[in-house]
Every structure is written in structure tokens, then in C-alpha cells.
Amino acid sequence: MADVTRQQRRQETRAQLKLGRSLLAKGLPITPRRDEVIAAARLVGAKLSERDNPRRASQAAQLAHDLAEKSQSANPGKLAIACRRGCHYCCHTFVGILPAEAFLLADAVKSGICAGLTPEMVTTLGAALEGLSPDERIGRKLACPLLVDGACSAYRVRPLVCRQATSLKLDDCIDEFEGRNLGGRIEISSVHLAHASNAHVVLLAGLRAADLPETAYELASALRIALTVPDAEKRWLEGEDLFADLPQKVARPPDVERGVREIAAALNA
């Protein structure tokens, strides 16, 4: 009976991976089925299980980003967003990223695709942001260290939180940038939010199922670690807590935590 159960589990895993690859190619719907989220998370988990791959965390993050991108392209919704190239108000707000995303960003900087930014330039630019809370960032006009000439130099690998940050009203963004919208709300695209959030749950669940840390940190601080610590990703994957000294100021909404717990449990069942 045990052999049959193991065989059934292998068959189920193969089916999930097949569905996951299909979803990576066509994207998730705005409101995906539970089995679709599990399948996508299974694909991320498979990447994270590649024990001899020292870049498996950043590559798993890339899979989640690709899923968000494909989902948005396939199901864009009907409302037009106000965001345009050169509109960079949201690039002056607090952003929390996962270590896996920090490693992905670090690879982009080191490869030279970020408009000529060097690791030294990024860490210098980001120093002013370290230790500041989200509220402390509002109105201070402190730019993301990856912002160059009004555009994100790492746009192709921008974090999932950044993919959620779309606006339907430019004036609201300007008011917040100028410090006039304290405590106010910016009307965002629920479609962009859904696609990026779905991919975020997929990545978080994959990390949890693989018993890897899923704490999020402020972007500049996490990116400094990823850029300056030798073999950072490899050492983190081996269990070294490279981010231990960073403030953990990024709270996860309860509904997201419930979703991650459920999907991770399904992967480890």
C-alpha cells in the first residue's frame, strides 16, 4: 500500500509540474483555482530543490516574476493605469523584498544591465534609505537606488511588490510624493495587484515548502547584503542568515499568510 501511495504521489507531482509549466507559458487567471496555484508553486519548489544549483533562489524568484508578467499580459483587465515611463513617484516609497529577489536584483546589477550602475554605486545610493520605516519615507523624496533618469534600471526583474504598485490617478501619487497625502489611499489596479499577489504567494509557498526563509526586508538593505557579501546566495541557501542584522519591518497580511500556509502544506503533503 505504501508503494502505491508513493507512486500516486509521484504521478500527482508530475501532473502538477506539467500544469505548472503550462501556467508559466500562459499565465494564471485573475482569480486562479487552488490547484493552479499549487501547480505553479510546485514548479517553483522544483527549482528550489536543485541542490547543486547555487543560483536556485534567484532563479525561483525569476520564475515567479515571469508568472506575474505572463499573467498580466494574458489577463490585463479593462482599466487603464496612469503609470508611464518617467513617472517615478512610487519609486520613492518603502519596498520590501525577499532575499531571493535581492539575489535576482544583485545579479542584474553585477551583469551591467542596470544603466551602468555598479554595486558600489547602488550601495552608496541606498545608504540613505536603510533603517527608515515606511512612514518615515513618505514625503522625503528618497529615491530607490535602482532609479536612473526617472526610470527603473532593473524593470525586467523588479520585485513583486513593485509590480503591485500601479495607480489609476496620477494626482494621488504626486500628492503622496509631495507629502500631501499622509494617511490617504492611492487607487490602484486590482488586476495588477491580483497577478503580482498570486505570484507572490506562489514564491512564498515554494520557499516555505523548501524550508527556506521567507522574511522580507527593505530593498536597499537587502540588496546591499546581496551585492557585498561574497557568494551571498550560495551561503544563504546553505543556511547562513546573512540578513540577521537587518530590521524586519515588513508585515505580511493575514490573508496572504493563510494562503501561503495552505499551499505550502499541500506541497509537503
C-alpha positions as CSV (number, residue, x, y, z in Angstrom):
1,M,0.0,0.0,0.0
2,A,2.9,2.3,0.8
3,D,4.4,1.7,-2.6
4,V,1.1,2.5,-4.3
5,T,0.8,5.7,-2.2
6,R,4.3,6.8,-3.2
7,Q,3.6,6.0,-6.9
8,Q,0.4,8.0,-6.7
9,R,2.2,10.9,-5.2
10,R,4.8,10.8,-7.9
11,Q,2.1,10.8,-10.6
12,E,0.4,13.7,-8.9
13,T,3.6,15.6,-8.7
14,R,4.3,15.0,-12.4
15,A,0.8,16.2,-13.2
16,Q,1.3,19.3,-11.1
17,L,4.6,20.1,-12.8
18,K,3.1,19.7,-16.2
19,L,0.3,22.1,-15.3
20,G,2.8,24.5,-13.7
21,R,4.8,24.7,-16.9
22,S,1.6,25.3,-18.8
23,L,0.7,28.2,-16.5
24,L,4.1,29.7,-16.8
25,A,3.6,29.8,-20.5
26,K,0.0,31.2,-20.5
27,G,-0.3,32.8,-17.1
28,L,-2.7,32.5,-14.1
29,P,-6.2,33.9,-14.3
30,I,-7.0,36.9,-12.1
31,T,-8.7,34.5,-9.6
32,P,-6.9,31.2,-10.0
33,R,-8.2,27.8,-8.8
34,R,-6.4,26.3,-5.8
35,D,-4.9,23.5,-8.0
36,E,-3.4,26.1,-10.3
37,V,-1.7,27.9,-7.5
38,I,-0.4,24.6,-6.1
39,A,0.9,23.6,-9.6
40,A,2.7,26.9,-10.0
41,A,4.2,26.7,-6.5
42,R,5.3,23.1,-7.3
43,L,7.3,24.4,-10.3
44,V,9.0,27.0,-8.1
45,G,9.6,24.3,-5.5
46,A,11.2,22.0,-8.1
47,K,13.6,24.8,-8.9
48,L,14.4,25.3,-5.2
49,S,15.1,21.5,-4.9
50,E,18.1,21.7,-7.3
51,R,20.6,21.2,-4.5
52,D,23.7,21.5,-6.8
53,N,22.4,24.8,-8.2
54,P,23.9,27.8,-6.2
55,R,21.5,30.2,-8.0
56,R,18.3,28.3,-7.4
57,A,16.8,31.0,-5.2
58,S,17.2,33.9,-7.7
59,Q,16.0,31.6,-10.5
60,A,12.9,30.7,-8.4
61,A,12.2,34.4,-8.0
62,Q,12.6,34.8,-11.7
63,L,10.0,32.1,-12.3
64,A,7.5,33.9,-10.0
65,H,8.2,37.2,-11.8
66,D,7.8,35.5,-15.2
67,L,4.5,34.1,-14.0
68,A,3.3,37.6,-12.9
69,E,4.4,39.1,-16.2
70,K,2.7,36.4,-18.3
71,S,-0.5,36.5,-16.2
72,Q,-0.7,40.3,-16.6
73,S,-0.2,40.1,-20.4
74,A,-2.8,37.3,-20.8
75,N,-5.4,38.9,-18.5
76,P,-4.8,42.7,-18.4
77,G,-8.2,43.8,-17.2
78,K,-10.1,46.8,-18.6
79,L,-9.0,49.8,-16.6
80,A,-6.1,51.9,-17.9
81,I,-3.4,52.7,-15.3
82,A,-1.8,56.1,-15.0
83,C,1.8,54.7,-14.8
84,R,4.1,55.6,-17.6
85,R,7.9,55.6,-18.3
86,G,9.3,58.6,-16.5
87,C,6.5,58.6,-13.8
88,H,8.6,57.5,-10.8
89,Y,6.7,58.7,-7.8
90,C,6.2,55.2,-6.4
91,C,10.0,54.7,-6.7
92,H,10.4,56.9,-3.6
93,T,8.3,54.7,-1.2
94,F,9.3,51.8,1.0
95,V,9.7,48.5,-0.8
96,G,10.0,45.1,0.9
97,I,11.7,42.3,-0.9
98,L,12.5,38.6,-0.3
99,P,16.2,37.5,-0.2
100,A,15.5,35.5,-3.4
101,E,14.5,38.8,-5.1
102,A,17.5,40.6,-3.7
103,F,19.8,38.0,-5.2
104,L,18.0,38.4,-8.6
105,L,18.4,42.2,-8.4
106,A,22.1,41.8,-7.5
107,D,22.7,39.6,-10.5
108,A,21.1,42.3,-12.7
109,V,23.4,45.0,-11.2
110,K,26.5,42.8,-11.5
111,S,25.7,41.9,-15.1
112,G,25.7,45.6,-16.1
113,I,22.2,45.8,-17.4
114,C,21.1,48.5,-14.8
115,A,22.0,51.6,-16.8
116,G,25.7,51.4,-15.8
117,L,25.1,51.2,-12.1
118,T,27.8,49.4,-10.2
119,P,27.4,47.5,-6.9
120,E,29.3,50.3,-5.2
121,M,27.0,53.0,-6.7
122,V,23.9,51.1,-5.6
123,T,25.0,50.6,-2.1
124,T,26.1,54.2,-1.8
125,L,22.7,55.4,-3.2
126,G,20.8,53.1,-0.9
127,A,22.6,54.0,2.3
128,A,20.1,56.9,2.9
129,L,17.2,54.5,2.9
130,E,18.4,52.0,5.4
131,G,16.7,51.9,8.8
132,L,13.8,54.1,7.7
133,S,10.2,52.8,8.2
134,P,7.5,53.1,5.6
135,D,6.0,56.1,7.3
136,E,9.4,57.8,7.6
137,R,9.8,57.5,3.8
138,I,6.6,59.4,2.9
139,G,7.3,63.0,1.7
140,R,11.1,62.7,2.0
141,K,11.6,62.1,-1.8
142,L,14.3,59.4,-1.2
143,A,14.7,57.5,-4.4
144,C,15.2,53.8,-4.9
145,P,18.9,53.2,-5.6
146,L,17.9,51.5,-8.9
147,L,16.1,54.6,-10.2
148,V,18.1,56.1,-13.1
149,D,16.9,59.2,-15.1
150,G,13.3,58.7,-13.9
151,A,13.1,55.0,-14.8
152,C,13.7,51.7,-13.1
153,S,17.0,50.4,-14.3
154,A,16.0,46.9,-13.2
155,Y,12.5,46.9,-14.6
156,R,12.6,43.5,-16.1
157,V,13.4,42.0,-12.7
158,R,11.6,44.5,-10.5
159,P,10.2,42.9,-7.2
160,L,6.7,41.6,-7.0
161,V,5.8,44.4,-4.6
162,C,6.7,46.9,-7.3
163,R,4.5,45.0,-9.8
164,Q,1.6,45.6,-7.4
165,A,2.2,49.3,-7.2
166,T,0.1,50.7,-10.1
167,S,-2.1,53.8,-9.9
168,L,-5.3,54.9,-11.6
169,K,-4.9,58.5,-10.6
170,L,-1.6,60.3,-11.1
171,D,-2.6,63.2,-8.9
172,D,-2.8,60.9,-5.9
173,C,0.8,59.7,-6.5
174,I,2.0,63.3,-6.8
175,D,0.3,64.3,-3.5
176,E,2.0,61.4,-1.7
177,F,5.3,62.3,-3.2
178,E,4.9,65.9,-2.0
179,G,3.8,64.8,1.4
180,R,0.3,66.0,1.0
181,N,-1.4,62.6,1.0
182,L,-0.4,61.4,4.5
183,G,-2.7,58.6,5.5
184,G,-4.5,58.8,2.3
185,R,-5.2,56.0,-0.2
186,I,-4.0,55.6,-3.8
187,E,-6.5,54.0,-6.1
188,I,-4.6,51.0,-7.7
189,S,-5.3,48.5,-10.3
190,S,-6.9,45.5,-8.7
191,V,-5.9,43.4,-11.7
192,H,-2.2,44.2,-11.4
193,L,-2.4,43.7,-7.6
194,A,-4.0,40.2,-8.1
195,H,-1.5,39.0,-10.6
196,A,1.5,40.1,-8.6
197,S,0.0,38.9,-5.3
198,N,-0.8,35.4,-6.8
199,A,2.8,35.1,-8.0
200,H,4.0,36.3,-4.5
201,V,2.0,33.6,-2.8
202,V,3.5,31.0,-5.3
203,L,7.0,32.1,-4.4
204,L,6.5,32.3,-0.7
205,A,4.8,28.9,-0.6
206,G,7.7,27.4,-2.6
207,L,10.2,28.8,-0.2
208,R,8.3,27.6,2.8
209,A,7.9,24.1,1.4
210,A,11.6,24.0,0.7
211,D,12.3,25.2,4.3
212,L,13.9,28.4,3.2
213,P,13.4,31.8,4.9
214,E,10.6,34.0,3.6
215,T,11.2,37.1,5.6
216,A,11.0,40.3,3.6
217,Y,13.4,43.2,4.1
218,E,13.7,46.8,2.9
219,L,15.1,46.8,-0.6
220,A,18.2,48.9,-0.2
221,S,19.3,47.0,2.9
222,A,18.7,43.5,1.4
223,L,20.3,44.5,-1.9
224,R,23.4,45.8,-0.1
225,I,23.8,42.3,1.5
226,A,23.3,40.5,-1.8
227,L,25.8,42.8,-3.5
228,T,28.6,43.0,-1.0
229,V,28.7,39.5,0.7
230,P,30.8,37.1,-1.3
231,D,28.8,34.1,-2.5
232,A,25.8,35.5,-0.8
233,E,23.1,33.4,-2.5
234,K,25.1,30.2,-2.0
235,R,25.8,30.9,1.6
236,W,22.1,31.8,2.3
237,L,20.9,28.6,0.6
238,E,23.3,26.7,2.9
239,G,21.6,28.1,6.0
240,E,23.7,31.2,6.8
241,D,21.4,34.0,8.0
242,L,23.1,36.9,6.1
243,F,20.2,39.2,6.8
244,A,20.0,38.7,10.6
245,D,21.1,42.3,11.4
246,L,18.5,44.0,9.2
247,P,15.3,45.4,10.6
248,Q,12.3,43.1,9.9
249,K,9.8,45.9,9.3
250,V,7.7,44.2,6.5
251,A,4.5,42.8,7.8
252,R,2.6,40.1,5.8
253,P,-1.2,40.5,5.6
254,P,-3.1,37.7,7.4
255,D,-4.9,36.6,4.2
256,V,-1.6,36.2,2.4
257,E,-0.1,34.2,5.3
258,R,-3.1,31.9,5.3
259,G,-2.7,31.3,1.6
260,V,1.0,30.6,1.9
261,R,0.4,28.2,4.7
262,E,-2.2,26.3,2.8
263,I,-0.3,26.0,-0.4
264,A,3.0,25.0,1.3
265,A,1.1,22.3,3.3
266,A,-0.3,20.9,0.0
267,L,3.2,20.8,-1.5
268,N,4.6,18.9,1.6
269,A,1.6,16.6,1.9
